[in-house]
Amino acid sequence: MLTFNDLKPIFLSIAILIGWIAHCDRAHAAEPQVLTVAGGCFWCVEADFESVKGVQNAVSGYTGGSVENPSYKQVSHGGTGHYEAVQIRFNPDMVSRETLLDLFFRSVDPTDAGGQFCDRGDSYRTAIFVSDPAAKAQAEAAKSRAEAVLGRKIVTSILPETQFYPAEGYHQDYYKGKKTVLTRFGPIKQWKAYKRYRESCGRDRRVRELWGDAAAFAGN
């Protein structure tokens, strides 16, 4: 009969093997990547992309302008150069940048140069922000794919990445907030206010009209 001392080297070898496998898994796990896009109201873009498997989180904010740490009031009034944007952090082992870019184009009206849906003005224009030539090439390829599907000129800008400023706390995860807020619809829960806004702004209706069966997120 084998004793514990006889089996000890076997147990030790198994433990070393398990540790080595775990180390390799950690070593080969992809680092999270970031994609920054502007697609009109950042509440909607954030809600859309946080529903994608492989996206770890999405943060609403401002980028592309010249004013340091701008407020929502400053950006929405114009003159700062900033876009309402969303910084999407994702696991590239689970979802690719190409997929996210394709979803982005199919969740907005990239033919509209004056804003998005009911939100008008420079801060609501569509854009993709890129950090290097490879990211720029990926964005341009996605734009070409979208243009080929639509058969129409796409005006979405592809711009160099600049400082991203997270928006005020009350804008983050607005679509699922449970606080009561006072809106033009009256005092209602944040998540209900979000749904009312999205519907009244015509976002999903326009996306479905433009993209048909290829529309992404319509109804979120």
QUIBELZI-V909751 format. One record per run of one state. SS is the DSSP state (H for helix, E for strand, L for the rest). FROM is the first residue (numbers start at 1). TO is the last residue. Records with the same first field share a line. If there is no record, write none. Layout:
BEGIN
SS = FROM-TO  FROM-TO
END
This chain:
BEGIN
L = 1-3  29-32  40-41  50-54  64-71  78-82  91-96  106-114  117-118  121-121  125-125  131-132  151-156  161-164  167-168  172-173  177-179  184-185  202-202  215-220
H = 4-28  42-49  72-77  97-105  122-124  133-150  169-171  174-176  190-201  203-214
E = 33-39  55-63  83-90  115-116  119-120  126-130  157-160  165-166  180-183  186-189
END
